[in-house]
Amino acid sequence: MAVHAVPKPSFIQTVHWMNDGLVCRAEEMTLIGEPVVSTAYTLDRAPELSGQWWEELSAALERLASTDTDRVALIQEDIDRSIREAFGAQIDTTVSQWVIGHGDLHWANLTAPRLFLLDWDSWGLMPRGLDAAKLWESAFRVPDFAEEITERLAPDLACRDGKLCQLWVCANRVLGARRRGKGTDQTEHAHRAGKSLLVELS
């Protein structure tokens, strides 16, 4: 793995194999003993995170953004399609700044009090703000903490690309519920937040 100066497990080796015509891949990495912030994707209460922890997270995401790789995590066409299908939106969804990111950043993939970023199978090129948007969305049940996230990670979330990422994350929640034929409180939040973001982006 070509990611450096970011707190994460160290890469050991990769194994590939075939299964019914599909190429499977597994990566062996060093064990991190630090507890995760949450054992679930979404939070039910605000975690206790120090100011230093937030500073280290921001610095890690900034260093990751400048990593040199040809890996791609998300493309423009997927963003356009998801937002259009979820909200019927006729807005400009063109991303202006593409960076390298983790791709699956949520509270079960972050440790504390010592920060490590876990689960690196989705990292690659993506819009600026996508990682921060996923942290914001997975804290929807704790509005005060979600607001803290928007303040702590404002450089990534306050820009237009960051708002597009928030809208895209919401769109995926709406589409997922539509496919299942069943909504949840997370779906309701995604629909409300998505409509509000559409107004901001129009």
Biotite code that builds the C-alpha atoms (Angstrom):
import biotite.structure as struc

atoms = struc.array([
    struc.Atom([0.000, 0.000, 0.000], chain_id="A", res_id=1, res_name="MET", atom_name="CA", element="C"),
    struc.Atom([1.444, 3.362, -1.057], chain_id="A", res_id=2, res_name="ALA", atom_name="CA", element="C"),
    struc.Atom([-0.041, 5.405, 1.806], chain_id="A", res_id=3, res_name="VAL", atom_name="CA", element="C"),
    struc.Atom([2.516, 6.994, 4.107], chain_id="A", res_id=4, res_name="HIS", atom_name="CA", element="C"),
    struc.Atom([2.452, 9.275, 7.171], chain_id="A", res_id=5, res_name="ALA", atom_name="CA", element="C"),
    struc.Atom([-1.126, 8.229, 7.988], chain_id="A", res_id=6, res_name="VAL", atom_name="CA", element="C"),
    struc.Atom([-1.946, 6.265, 11.178], chain_id="A", res_id=7, res_name="PRO", atom_name="CA", element="C"),
    struc.Atom([-3.049, 2.873, 9.856], chain_id="A", res_id=8, res_name="LYS", atom_name="CA", element="C"),
    struc.Atom([-2.143, -0.822, 9.992], chain_id="A", res_id=9, res_name="PRO", atom_name="CA", element="C"),
    struc.Atom([1.035, -1.761, 8.137], chain_id="A", res_id=10, res_name="SER", atom_name="CA", element="C"),
    struc.Atom([0.741, -3.843, 4.982], chain_id="A", res_id=11, res_name="PHE", atom_name="CA", element="C"),
    struc.Atom([2.204, -7.362, 5.120], chain_id="A", res_id=12, res_name="ILE", atom_name="CA", element="C"),
    struc.Atom([1.117, -9.244, 2.004], chain_id="A", res_id=13, res_name="GLN", atom_name="CA", element="C"),
    struc.Atom([-1.630, -9.776, -0.565], chain_id="A", res_id=14, res_name="THR", atom_name="CA", element="C"),
    struc.Atom([-3.181, -13.070, -1.647], chain_id="A", res_id=15, res_name="VAL", atom_name="CA", element="C"),
    struc.Atom([-5.229, -13.581, -4.841], chain_id="A", res_id=16, res_name="HIS", atom_name="CA", element="C"),
    struc.Atom([-7.367, -16.582, -5.804], chain_id="A", res_id=17, res_name="TRP", atom_name="CA", element="C"),
    struc.Atom([-10.138, -17.560, -8.203], chain_id="A", res_id=18, res_name="MET", atom_name="CA", element="C"),
    struc.Atom([-13.655, -18.448, -7.054], chain_id="A", res_id=19, res_name="ASN", atom_name="CA", element="C"),
    struc.Atom([-16.241, -19.387, -9.712], chain_id="A", res_id=20, res_name="ASP", atom_name="CA", element="C"),
    struc.Atom([-14.483, -17.212, -12.254], chain_id="A", res_id=21, res_name="GLY", atom_name="CA", element="C"),
    struc.Atom([-14.119, -14.235, -9.926], chain_id="A", res_id=22, res_name="LEU", atom_name="CA", element="C"),
    struc.Atom([-10.767, -12.895, -8.810], chain_id="A", res_id=23, res_name="VAL", atom_name="CA", element="C"),
    struc.Atom([-10.690, -12.603, -5.010], chain_id="A", res_id=24, res_name="CYS", atom_name="CA", element="C"),
    struc.Atom([-8.139, -10.626, -3.036], chain_id="A", res_id=25, res_name="ARG", atom_name="CA", element="C"),
    struc.Atom([-7.192, -10.527, 0.623], chain_id="A", res_id=26, res_name="ALA", atom_name="CA", element="C"),
    struc.Atom([-4.693, -8.226, 2.294], chain_id="A", res_id=27, res_name="GLU", atom_name="CA", element="C"),
    struc.Atom([-2.870, -9.140, 5.468], chain_id="A", res_id=28, res_name="GLU", atom_name="CA", element="C"),
    struc.Atom([-2.057, -6.173, 7.700], chain_id="A", res_id=29, res_name="MET", atom_name="CA", element="C"),
    struc.Atom([-0.744, -5.705, 11.203], chain_id="A", res_id=30, res_name="THR", atom_name="CA", element="C"),
    struc.Atom([-3.178, -5.956, 14.103], chain_id="A", res_id=31, res_name="LEU", atom_name="CA", element="C"),
    struc.Atom([-4.308, -2.704, 15.725], chain_id="A", res_id=32, res_name="ILE", atom_name="CA", element="C"),
    struc.Atom([-5.277, -3.210, 19.372], chain_id="A", res_id=33, res_name="GLY", atom_name="CA", element="C"),
    struc.Atom([-6.786, 0.223, 19.922], chain_id="A", res_id=34, res_name="GLU", atom_name="CA", element="C"),
    struc.Atom([-10.604, 0.167, 20.388], chain_id="A", res_id=35, res_name="PRO", atom_name="CA", element="C"),
    struc.Atom([-12.817, 1.532, 17.621], chain_id="A", res_id=36, res_name="VAL", atom_name="CA", element="C"),
    struc.Atom([-14.862, 4.660, 18.253], chain_id="A", res_id=37, res_name="VAL", atom_name="CA", element="C"),
    struc.Atom([-18.061, 2.675, 17.659], chain_id="A", res_id=38, res_name="SER", atom_name="CA", element="C"),
    struc.Atom([-18.822, -0.978, 16.960], chain_id="A", res_id=39, res_name="THR", atom_name="CA", element="C"),
    struc.Atom([-21.711, 0.101, 14.719], chain_id="A", res_id=40, res_name="ALA", atom_name="CA", element="C"),
    struc.Atom([-21.705, 2.149, 11.511], chain_id="A", res_id=41, res_name="TYR", atom_name="CA", element="C"),
    struc.Atom([-23.960, 4.822, 12.991], chain_id="A", res_id=42, res_name="THR", atom_name="CA", element="C"),
    struc.Atom([-23.630, 6.512, 16.364], chain_id="A", res_id=43, res_name="LEU", atom_name="CA", element="C"),
    struc.Atom([-26.283, 6.588, 19.077], chain_id="A", res_id=44, res_name="ASP", atom_name="CA", element="C"),
    struc.Atom([-24.288, 8.911, 21.338], chain_id="A", res_id=45, res_name="ARG", atom_name="CA", element="C"),
    struc.Atom([-21.410, 11.300, 20.940], chain_id="A", res_id=46, res_name="ALA", atom_name="CA", element="C"),
    struc.Atom([-17.980, 9.759, 21.523], chain_id="A", res_id=47, res_name="PRO", atom_name="CA", element="C"),
    struc.Atom([-15.427, 11.458, 23.734], chain_id="A", res_id=48, res_name="GLU", atom_name="CA", element="C"),
    struc.Atom([-12.726, 12.639, 21.346], chain_id="A", res_id=49, res_name="LEU", atom_name="CA", element="C"),
    struc.Atom([-9.986, 15.077, 22.250], chain_id="A", res_id=50, res_name="SER", atom_name="CA", element="C"),
    struc.Atom([-9.048, 18.165, 20.311], chain_id="A", res_id=51, res_name="GLY", atom_name="CA", element="C"),
    struc.Atom([-5.739, 16.478, 19.516], chain_id="A", res_id=52, res_name="GLN", atom_name="CA", element="C"),
    struc.Atom([-7.594, 13.489, 18.044], chain_id="A", res_id=53, res_name="TRP", atom_name="CA", element="C"),
    struc.Atom([-9.500, 15.786, 15.689], chain_id="A", res_id=54, res_name="TRP", atom_name="CA", element="C"),
    struc.Atom([-6.310, 17.581, 14.704], chain_id="A", res_id=55, res_name="GLU", atom_name="CA", element="C"),
    struc.Atom([-4.632, 14.253, 13.942], chain_id="A", res_id=56, res_name="GLU", atom_name="CA", element="C"),
    struc.Atom([-7.603, 13.112, 11.867], chain_id="A", res_id=57, res_name="LEU", atom_name="CA", element="C"),
    struc.Atom([-7.593, 16.335, 9.826], chain_id="A", res_id=58, res_name="SER", atom_name="CA", element="C"),
    struc.Atom([-3.844, 16.032, 9.290], chain_id="A", res_id=59, res_name="ALA", atom_name="CA", element="C"),
    struc.Atom([-4.180, 12.374, 8.259], chain_id="A", res_id=60, res_name="ALA", atom_name="CA", element="C"),
    struc.Atom([-6.875, 13.173, 5.699], chain_id="A", res_id=61, res_name="LEU", atom_name="CA", element="C"),
    struc.Atom([-4.790, 16.044, 4.349], chain_id="A", res_id=62, res_name="GLU", atom_name="CA", element="C"),
    struc.Atom([-1.714, 13.836, 3.936], chain_id="A", res_id=63, res_name="ARG", atom_name="CA", element="C"),
    struc.Atom([-3.814, 11.084, 2.387], chain_id="A", res_id=64, res_name="LEU", atom_name="CA", element="C"),
    struc.Atom([-5.299, 13.548, -0.111], chain_id="A", res_id=65, res_name="ALA", atom_name="CA", element="C"),
    struc.Atom([-1.873, 14.160, -1.637], chain_id="A", res_id=66, res_name="SER", atom_name="CA", element="C"),
    struc.Atom([-0.974, 10.471, -1.988], chain_id="A", res_id=67, res_name="THR", atom_name="CA", element="C"),
    struc.Atom([0.136, 9.364, -5.451], chain_id="A", res_id=68, res_name="ASP", atom_name="CA", element="C"),
    struc.Atom([-1.895, 6.405, -6.715], chain_id="A", res_id=69, res_name="THR", atom_name="CA", element="C"),
    struc.Atom([-3.846, 5.239, -9.747], chain_id="A", res_id=70, res_name="ASP", atom_name="CA", element="C"),
    struc.Atom([-6.578, 3.678, -7.602], chain_id="A", res_id=71, res_name="ARG", atom_name="CA", element="C"),
    struc.Atom([-10.078, 5.086, -8.234], chain_id="A", res_id=72, res_name="VAL", atom_name="CA", element="C"),
    struc.Atom([-12.787, 4.894, -5.575], chain_id="A", res_id=73, res_name="ALA", atom_name="CA", element="C"),
    struc.Atom([-15.593, 6.933, -7.169], chain_id="A", res_id=74, res_name="LEU", atom_name="CA", element="C"),
    struc.Atom([-16.231, 8.431, -10.591], chain_id="A", res_id=75, res_name="ILE", atom_name="CA", element="C"),
    struc.Atom([-18.266, 11.427, -11.714], chain_id="A", res_id=76, res_name="GLN", atom_name="CA", element="C"),
    struc.Atom([-20.873, 9.317, -13.519], chain_id="A", res_id=77, res_name="GLU", atom_name="CA", element="C"),
    struc.Atom([-21.795, 7.489, -10.305], chain_id="A", res_id=78, res_name="ASP", atom_name="CA", element="C"),
    struc.Atom([-22.299, 10.773, -8.470], chain_id="A", res_id=79, res_name="ILE", atom_name="CA", element="C"),
    struc.Atom([-24.481, 12.193, -11.259], chain_id="A", res_id=80, res_name="ASP", atom_name="CA", element="C"),
    struc.Atom([-26.611, 9.045, -11.501], chain_id="A", res_id=81, res_name="ARG", atom_name="CA", element="C"),
    struc.Atom([-27.224, 8.530, -7.774], chain_id="A", res_id=82, res_name="SER", atom_name="CA", element="C"),
    struc.Atom([-28.242, 12.130, -7.106], chain_id="A", res_id=83, res_name="ILE", atom_name="CA", element="C"),
    struc.Atom([-30.494, 12.232, -10.169], chain_id="A", res_id=84, res_name="ARG", atom_name="CA", element="C"),
    struc.Atom([-32.205, 8.912, -9.378], chain_id="A", res_id=85, res_name="GLU", atom_name="CA", element="C"),
    struc.Atom([-32.694, 9.680, -5.680], chain_id="A", res_id=86, res_name="ALA", atom_name="CA", element="C"),
    struc.Atom([-33.889, 13.273, -5.908], chain_id="A", res_id=87, res_name="PHE", atom_name="CA", element="C"),
    struc.Atom([-34.733, 13.869, -9.566], chain_id="A", res_id=88, res_name="GLY", atom_name="CA", element="C"),
    struc.Atom([-32.317, 16.738, -9.285], chain_id="A", res_id=89, res_name="ALA", atom_name="CA", element="C"),
    struc.Atom([-31.478, 18.986, -12.215], chain_id="A", res_id=90, res_name="GLN", atom_name="CA", element="C"),
    struc.Atom([-28.464, 20.686, -10.664], chain_id="A", res_id=91, res_name="ILE", atom_name="CA", element="C"),
    struc.Atom([-24.827, 20.806, -11.653], chain_id="A", res_id=92, res_name="ASP", atom_name="CA", element="C"),
    struc.Atom([-23.197, 17.871, -9.838], chain_id="A", res_id=93, res_name="THR", atom_name="CA", element="C"),
    struc.Atom([-19.757, 18.314, -11.397], chain_id="A", res_id=94, res_name="THR", atom_name="CA", element="C"),
    struc.Atom([-16.937, 17.791, -8.900], chain_id="A", res_id=95, res_name="VAL", atom_name="CA", element="C"),
    struc.Atom([-14.142, 20.356, -9.161], chain_id="A", res_id=96, res_name="SER", atom_name="CA", element="C"),
    struc.Atom([-11.537, 18.860, -6.827], chain_id="A", res_id=97, res_name="GLN", atom_name="CA", element="C"),
    struc.Atom([-10.555, 15.190, -6.775], chain_id="A", res_id=98, res_name="TRP", atom_name="CA", element="C"),
    struc.Atom([-8.295, 13.868, -4.027], chain_id="A", res_id=99, res_name="VAL", atom_name="CA", element="C"),
    struc.Atom([-7.176, 10.544, -2.585], chain_id="A", res_id=100, res_name="ILE", atom_name="CA", element="C"),
    struc.Atom([-9.326, 9.387, 0.318], chain_id="A", res_id=101, res_name="GLY", atom_name="CA", element="C"),
    struc.Atom([-10.119, 6.415, 2.528], chain_id="A", res_id=102, res_name="HIS", atom_name="CA", element="C"),
    struc.Atom([-13.501, 5.711, 0.920], chain_id="A", res_id=103, res_name="GLY", atom_name="CA", element="C"),
    struc.Atom([-15.175, 3.917, 3.828], chain_id="A", res_id=104, res_name="ASP", atom_name="CA", element="C"),
    struc.Atom([-14.592, 6.277, 6.727], chain_id="A", res_id=105, res_name="LEU", atom_name="CA", element="C"),
    struc.Atom([-17.120, 5.754, 9.505], chain_id="A", res_id=106, res_name="HIS", atom_name="CA", element="C"),
    struc.Atom([-16.884, 5.400, 13.269], chain_id="A", res_id=107, res_name="TRP", atom_name="CA", element="C"),
    struc.Atom([-16.282, 1.637, 13.233], chain_id="A", res_id=108, res_name="ALA", atom_name="CA", element="C"),
    struc.Atom([-13.208, 2.242, 11.059], chain_id="A", res_id=109, res_name="ASN", atom_name="CA", element="C"),
    struc.Atom([-11.627, 4.811, 13.393], chain_id="A", res_id=110, res_name="LEU", atom_name="CA", element="C"),
    struc.Atom([-9.948, 4.126, 16.726], chain_id="A", res_id=111, res_name="THR", atom_name="CA", element="C"),
    struc.Atom([-9.619, 6.240, 19.870], chain_id="A", res_id=112, res_name="ALA", atom_name="CA", element="C"),
    struc.Atom([-8.116, 7.570, 22.047], chain_id="A", res_id=113, res_name="PRO", atom_name="CA", element="C"),
    struc.Atom([-5.175, 6.829, 19.760], chain_id="A", res_id=114, res_name="ARG", atom_name="CA", element="C"),
    struc.Atom([-6.145, 7.416, 16.141], chain_id="A", res_id=115, res_name="LEU", atom_name="CA", element="C"),
    struc.Atom([-5.846, 4.732, 13.487], chain_id="A", res_id=116, res_name="PHE", atom_name="CA", element="C"),
    struc.Atom([-7.760, 4.437, 10.217], chain_id="A", res_id=117, res_name="LEU", atom_name="CA", element="C"),
    struc.Atom([-8.844, 0.835, 9.532], chain_id="A", res_id=118, res_name="LEU", atom_name="CA", element="C"),
    struc.Atom([-10.276, -1.107, 6.560], chain_id="A", res_id=119, res_name="ASP", atom_name="CA", element="C"),
    struc.Atom([-8.461, 0.157, 3.457], chain_id="A", res_id=120, res_name="TRP", atom_name="CA", element="C"),
    struc.Atom([-10.080, -1.830, 0.649], chain_id="A", res_id=121, res_name="ASP", atom_name="CA", element="C"),
    struc.Atom([-12.000, 1.201, -0.732], chain_id="A", res_id=122, res_name="SER", atom_name="CA", element="C"),
    struc.Atom([-9.298, 3.889, -0.821], chain_id="A", res_id=123, res_name="TRP", atom_name="CA", element="C"),
    struc.Atom([-8.500, 5.833, -3.965], chain_id="A", res_id=124, res_name="GLY", atom_name="CA", element="C"),
    struc.Atom([-9.456, 8.896, -5.993], chain_id="A", res_id=125, res_name="LEU", atom_name="CA", element="C"),
    struc.Atom([-12.692, 10.564, -4.901], chain_id="A", res_id=126, res_name="MET", atom_name="CA", element="C"),
    struc.Atom([-14.248, 14.019, -4.500], chain_id="A", res_id=127, res_name="PRO", atom_name="CA", element="C"),
    struc.Atom([-12.858, 16.212, -1.762], chain_id="A", res_id=128, res_name="ARG", atom_name="CA", element="C"),
    struc.Atom([-15.043, 15.867, 1.308], chain_id="A", res_id=129, res_name="GLY", atom_name="CA", element="C"),
    struc.Atom([-16.324, 12.334, 0.781], chain_id="A", res_id=130, res_name="LEU", atom_name="CA", element="C"),
    struc.Atom([-14.675, 10.896, 3.889], chain_id="A", res_id=131, res_name="ASP", atom_name="CA", element="C"),
    struc.Atom([-15.915, 13.792, 6.017], chain_id="A", res_id=132, res_name="ALA", atom_name="CA", element="C"),
    struc.Atom([-19.415, 13.440, 4.530], chain_id="A", res_id=133, res_name="ALA", atom_name="CA", element="C"),
    struc.Atom([-19.593, 9.795, 5.581], chain_id="A", res_id=134, res_name="LYS", atom_name="CA", element="C"),
    struc.Atom([-18.606, 10.672, 9.140], chain_id="A", res_id=135, res_name="LEU", atom_name="CA", element="C"),
    struc.Atom([-21.266, 13.402, 9.170], chain_id="A", res_id=136, res_name="TRP", atom_name="CA", element="C"),
    struc.Atom([-23.984, 11.098, 7.835], chain_id="A", res_id=137, res_name="GLU", atom_name="CA", element="C"),
    struc.Atom([-23.198, 8.250, 10.227], chain_id="A", res_id=138, res_name="SER", atom_name="CA", element="C"),
    struc.Atom([-23.676, 10.643, 13.173], chain_id="A", res_id=139, res_name="ALA", atom_name="CA", element="C"),
    struc.Atom([-27.200, 11.696, 12.160], chain_id="A", res_id=140, res_name="PHE", atom_name="CA", element="C"),
    struc.Atom([-28.777, 10.361, 15.368], chain_id="A", res_id=141, res_name="ARG", atom_name="CA", element="C"),
    struc.Atom([-26.639, 12.766, 17.426], chain_id="A", res_id=142, res_name="VAL", atom_name="CA", element="C"),
    struc.Atom([-27.382, 16.196, 15.868], chain_id="A", res_id=143, res_name="PRO", atom_name="CA", element="C"),
    struc.Atom([-25.060, 18.176, 18.148], chain_id="A", res_id=144, res_name="ASP", atom_name="CA", element="C"),
    struc.Atom([-22.168, 15.878, 17.306], chain_id="A", res_id=145, res_name="PHE", atom_name="CA", element="C"),
    struc.Atom([-23.009, 15.970, 13.603], chain_id="A", res_id=146, res_name="ALA", atom_name="CA", element="C"),
    struc.Atom([-22.813, 19.748, 13.855], chain_id="A", res_id=147, res_name="GLU", atom_name="CA", element="C"),
    struc.Atom([-19.439, 19.438, 15.587], chain_id="A", res_id=148, res_name="GLU", atom_name="CA", element="C"),
    struc.Atom([-18.223, 17.317, 12.678], chain_id="A", res_id=149, res_name="ILE", atom_name="CA", element="C"),
    struc.Atom([-19.233, 20.009, 10.190], chain_id="A", res_id=150, res_name="THR", atom_name="CA", element="C"),
    struc.Atom([-17.269, 22.537, 12.240], chain_id="A", res_id=151, res_name="GLU", atom_name="CA", element="C"),
    struc.Atom([-14.214, 20.361, 12.848], chain_id="A", res_id=152, res_name="ARG", atom_name="CA", element="C"),
    struc.Atom([-14.004, 19.279, 9.200], chain_id="A", res_id=153, res_name="LEU", atom_name="CA", element="C"),
    struc.Atom([-15.270, 22.535, 7.700], chain_id="A", res_id=154, res_name="ALA", atom_name="CA", element="C"),
    struc.Atom([-12.531, 22.817, 5.033], chain_id="A", res_id=155, res_name="PRO", atom_name="CA", element="C"),
    struc.Atom([-13.871, 19.607, 3.473], chain_id="A", res_id=156, res_name="ASP", atom_name="CA", element="C"),
    struc.Atom([-17.593, 19.971, 4.178], chain_id="A", res_id=157, res_name="LEU", atom_name="CA", element="C"),
    struc.Atom([-18.256, 23.694, 3.681], chain_id="A", res_id=158, res_name="ALA", atom_name="CA", element="C"),
    struc.Atom([-17.029, 23.809, 0.079], chain_id="A", res_id=159, res_name="CYS", atom_name="CA", element="C"),
    struc.Atom([-19.287, 22.945, -2.864], chain_id="A", res_id=160, res_name="ARG", atom_name="CA", element="C"),
    struc.Atom([-17.600, 19.574, -3.420], chain_id="A", res_id=161, res_name="ASP", atom_name="CA", element="C"),
    struc.Atom([-18.121, 18.731, 0.247], chain_id="A", res_id=162, res_name="GLY", atom_name="CA", element="C"),
    struc.Atom([-21.821, 19.528, -0.008], chain_id="A", res_id=163, res_name="LYS", atom_name="CA", element="C"),
    struc.Atom([-22.055, 17.419, -3.172], chain_id="A", res_id=164, res_name="LEU", atom_name="CA", element="C"),
    struc.Atom([-20.492, 14.554, -1.229], chain_id="A", res_id=165, res_name="CYS", atom_name="CA", element="C"),
    struc.Atom([-23.042, 14.968, 1.548], chain_id="A", res_id=166, res_name="GLN", atom_name="CA", element="C"),
    struc.Atom([-25.806, 14.948, -1.062], chain_id="A", res_id=167, res_name="LEU", atom_name="CA", element="C"),
    struc.Atom([-24.358, 11.828, -2.707], chain_id="A", res_id=168, res_name="TRP", atom_name="CA", element="C"),
    struc.Atom([-24.194, 9.981, 0.620], chain_id="A", res_id=169, res_name="VAL", atom_name="CA", element="C"),
    struc.Atom([-27.820, 10.926, 1.296], chain_id="A", res_id=170, res_name="CYS", atom_name="CA", element="C"),
    struc.Atom([-28.807, 9.833, -2.210], chain_id="A", res_id=171, res_name="ALA", atom_name="CA", element="C"),
    struc.Atom([-27.339, 6.390, -1.642], chain_id="A", res_id=172, res_name="ASN", atom_name="CA", element="C"),
    struc.Atom([-29.352, 6.006, 1.567], chain_id="A", res_id=173, res_name="ARG", atom_name="CA", element="C"),
    struc.Atom([-32.552, 6.952, -0.251], chain_id="A", res_id=174, res_name="VAL", atom_name="CA", element="C"),
    struc.Atom([-31.832, 4.565, -3.130], chain_id="A", res_id=175, res_name="LEU", atom_name="CA", element="C"),
    struc.Atom([-30.936, 1.729, -0.772], chain_id="A", res_id=176, res_name="GLY", atom_name="CA", element="C"),
    struc.Atom([-34.260, 2.059, 1.043], chain_id="A", res_id=177, res_name="ALA", atom_name="CA", element="C"),
    struc.Atom([-36.070, 2.215, -2.288], chain_id="A", res_id=178, res_name="ARG", atom_name="CA", element="C"),
    struc.Atom([-34.479, -1.058, -3.402], chain_id="A", res_id=179, res_name="ARG", atom_name="CA", element="C"),
    struc.Atom([-35.352, -2.751, -0.103], chain_id="A", res_id=180, res_name="ARG", atom_name="CA", element="C"),
    struc.Atom([-38.871, -1.339, -0.117], chain_id="A", res_id=181, res_name="GLY", atom_name="CA", element="C"),
    struc.Atom([-38.431, -0.225, 3.474], chain_id="A", res_id=182, res_name="LYS", atom_name="CA", element="C"),
    struc.Atom([-37.255, 3.021, 5.005], chain_id="A", res_id=183, res_name="GLY", atom_name="CA", element="C"),
    struc.Atom([-35.579, 3.709, 8.338], chain_id="A", res_id=184, res_name="THR", atom_name="CA", element="C"),
    struc.Atom([-34.851, 6.737, 10.484], chain_id="A", res_id=185, res_name="ASP", atom_name="CA", element="C"),
    struc.Atom([-31.580, 6.980, 8.551], chain_id="A", res_id=186, res_name="GLN", atom_name="CA", element="C"),
    struc.Atom([-33.509, 7.108, 5.286], chain_id="A", res_id=187, res_name="THR", atom_name="CA", element="C"),
    struc.Atom([-35.768, 9.854, 6.622], chain_id="A", res_id=188, res_name="GLU", atom_name="CA", element="C"),
    struc.Atom([-32.763, 11.897, 7.689], chain_id="A", res_id=189, res_name="HIS", atom_name="CA", element="C"),
    struc.Atom([-31.096, 11.369, 4.309], chain_id="A", res_id=190, res_name="ALA", atom_name="CA", element="C"),
    struc.Atom([-34.220, 12.555, 2.486], chain_id="A", res_id=191, res_name="HIS", atom_name="CA", element="C"),
    struc.Atom([-34.606, 15.689, 4.622], chain_id="A", res_id=192, res_name="ARG", atom_name="CA", element="C"),
    struc.Atom([-30.912, 16.554, 4.545], chain_id="A", res_id=193, res_name="ALA", atom_name="CA", element="C"),
    struc.Atom([-30.719, 15.854, 0.830], chain_id="A", res_id=194, res_name="GLY", atom_name="CA", element="C"),
    struc.Atom([-33.584, 18.229, 0.049], chain_id="A", res_id=195, res_name="LYS", atom_name="CA", element="C"),
    struc.Atom([-31.924, 20.935, 2.137], chain_id="A", res_id=196, res_name="SER", atom_name="CA", element="C"),
    struc.Atom([-28.582, 20.406, 0.377], chain_id="A", res_id=197, res_name="LEU", atom_name="CA", element="C"),
    struc.Atom([-30.286, 20.633, -3.005], chain_id="A", res_id=198, res_name="LEU", atom_name="CA", element="C"),
    struc.Atom([-31.546, 24.082, -2.106], chain_id="A", res_id=199, res_name="VAL", atom_name="CA", element="C"),
    struc.Atom([-28.043, 25.154, -1.067], chain_id="A", res_id=200, res_name="GLU", atom_name="CA", element="C"),
    struc.Atom([-26.488, 23.787, -4.251], chain_id="A", res_id=201, res_name="LEU", atom_name="CA", element="C"),
    struc.Atom([-29.078, 25.147, -6.677], chain_id="A", res_id=202, res_name="SER", atom_name="CA", element="C"),
])
